[in-house]
Amino acid sequence: MSFPIKTCVVCGEEFELRPDKPGFANRCPECSAPEAEEQADNRHLSAEERKALSEVNAERRKVIRDLLYRKDR
């Protein structure tokens, strides 16, 4: 089976677009590899940062809930 030939937007090199290719569909595997590694890098948060994120997410959920289930309609 023949795969479509694409041109990488970063380096300009042609490559076959395969279904199991990691990264973006418009970048060759060599140019997509660094971004895949960056996403896998997990940053450890301190207790204060986790608490702040938790509070922000709780407030976001509350606002969305209030918007969805408002009684003044």
Buried (B, 14 or more C-beta within 10 A) or exposed (E): EEEEEBEBEEEEEEBEEEEEBEBBEEBBBEBBEEEEEEEEEEEEEEEEEEEEEEEEEEEEEEEEEEEEEEEEE
